[in-house]
Amino acid sequence: MKQQLSVAQRMGAARGFPHAVDPLDTEQGMTQLAENEVRRAAEWESVLLIGDAETIGAAREWHEAVWNVELYARGLKDDHAGWTRAVQQVSRARDAFYALARRDLDIAGPPPPSGNWPRVWQREDEPGDGT
C-alpha cells in the first residue's frame, strides 16, 4: 500500500495538489500503479491468512483510503480540499491497521507515532494557520 500511495502522491504533485512532491507524469504513474497493485494483491494473501477479522477489516479500510487518493492521482477527482482529506484518511486508516496488526502479532508496547499527513511543518505555511 505504501508504494501505491507514494506513486499516487507523486502523480498528485504533477496535478498540483498541495503537500505532494516529486512529480510523476500520468503515463509512468499509471504503469507503476498497475505493477504495485499486482504486488499488493499477492501480499494481501498473507494478511488474510494470519490476521483476525478486525485486522483484516482495518487493512481493507486502508486499501480503500489509498484507492481514493488514486482517484485524485488519476484525474477522476480534482478538488484540493478533498485531496487533503483523502490523504489524511490514509494516515488514520494506516495507523488503525498498524495498531491491530501489532496486537495480532503480540507485539508489546504502543504502535509507532502517527505519520499524520500533512506534517506540521507542511501546514505551517497554509493561509489561516495563525502565522
Disulfide bonds with the S-S distance in Angstrom:
none
